[in-house]
Amino acid sequence: MKSTETVFHIYDSLPTLHKTLAYKVARDLDAAIAAKGSASLLLSGGNTPRPFLVQLAAENVDWSRVTVGLVDERWVDPESGASNENLVRSELLANGAEAATFVGMYRPGETAAEAVVGVEAAYKAFFPFDVVVLGMGSDGHTASLFPGRPELEGLLNGAALCGAAEAPTEPKERMSLSLHAIASAAHCYLHIEGGAKLAVYEAALDGDDVDIMPVRAVLNHPDIALEVFYA
Ligand SMILES: O=C(O)[C@H](O)[C@@H](O)[C@H](O)[C@H](O)COP(=O)(O)O
């Protein structure tokens, strides 16, 4: 029996969603800074987050006290348009959050599997996390926790903070936070947009097989008080 409730926030416009989620995340960061002098924010990539990141960059946060990391990364050069580091640097850091400390995942000259030790050590330095913002794919993946993958069991049940993963589409090579890392967050958000994603979310609610829909592991986690932002 899940001990925490999922809160579902629905908006009548995408701009309202982006502004409201940005405001909520900014206040979460403010509270963490007030409580312990620092804050950590872990962001997902893909297409959905871009306008939210722009709104977040405009929020009045003491970014010099914030460490920004990634929920997952496509194993491509950070100059690539497919890079989640590129997305965060261009839409958040360059737009107002320049003072934040960014800790990426991609390590040139290493495979994702080779980089796990280094990324694990780098992320342990600001673990547990304060804010995690997740997305969700049409196949029910979140982060780079993809259905049917051999690495999924370890990423869902292990004590590591991250691990190498593989996506079904290019760029296939990935690094992902583990469920353990995601569940450490004081505030965990799922940002989804459009009817198709809503249908996937509803399908995820209607079952518990995490191997076919890994996002269920987040929805059903007893320690994650998930807040879904949808428009
Ligand atoms: O690297 C990534 O792609 C993300 O971290 C991934 O988990 C994303 O949240 C979903 O794939 C949804 O992506 P869209 O927002 O592009 O639909």
The ligand as a MOL file (V3000), in Angstrom:
LIG
                    3D

  0  0  0     0  0            999 V3000
M  V30 BEGIN CTAB
M  V30 COUNTS 17 16 0 0 0
M  V30 BEGIN ATOM
M  V30 1 O 16.5950 11.9530 -22.2120 0
M  V30 2 C 15.3590 11.9060 -22.3040 0
M  V30 3 O 14.7370 11.7520 -23.3650 0
M  V30 4 C 14.5120 12.1060 -21.0630 0
M  V30 5 O 15.1210 12.2310 -19.9180 0
M  V30 6 C 13.3820 11.1550 -21.1180 0
M  V30 7 O 13.0940 10.4260 -19.9770 0
M  V30 8 C 12.2010 12.0290 -21.4730 0
M  V30 9 O 11.6820 12.6220 -20.2980 0
M  V30 10 C 11.1410 11.2260 -22.1670 0
M  V30 11 O 11.7450 10.5000 -23.2260 0
M  V30 12 C 10.0650 12.1590 -22.7380 0
M  V30 13 O 10.6660 12.8830 -23.7630 0
M  V30 14 P 9.8190 14.0180 -24.5380 0
M  V30 15 O 9.6330 15.1280 -23.5530 0
M  V30 16 O 10.7200 14.4090 -25.6850 0
M  V30 17 O 8.5210 13.3820 -24.9620 0
M  V30 END ATOM
M  V30 BEGIN BOND
M  V30 1 2 1 2
M  V30 2 1 2 3
M  V30 3 1 2 4
M  V30 4 1 4 5
M  V30 5 1 4 6
M  V30 6 1 6 7
M  V30 7 1 6 8
M  V30 8 1 8 9
M  V30 9 1 8 10
M  V30 10 1 10 11
M  V30 11 1 10 12
M  V30 12 1 12 13
M  V30 13 1 13 14
M  V30 14 2 14 15
M  V30 15 1 14 16
M  V30 16 1 14 17
M  V30 END BOND
M  V30 END CTAB
M  END
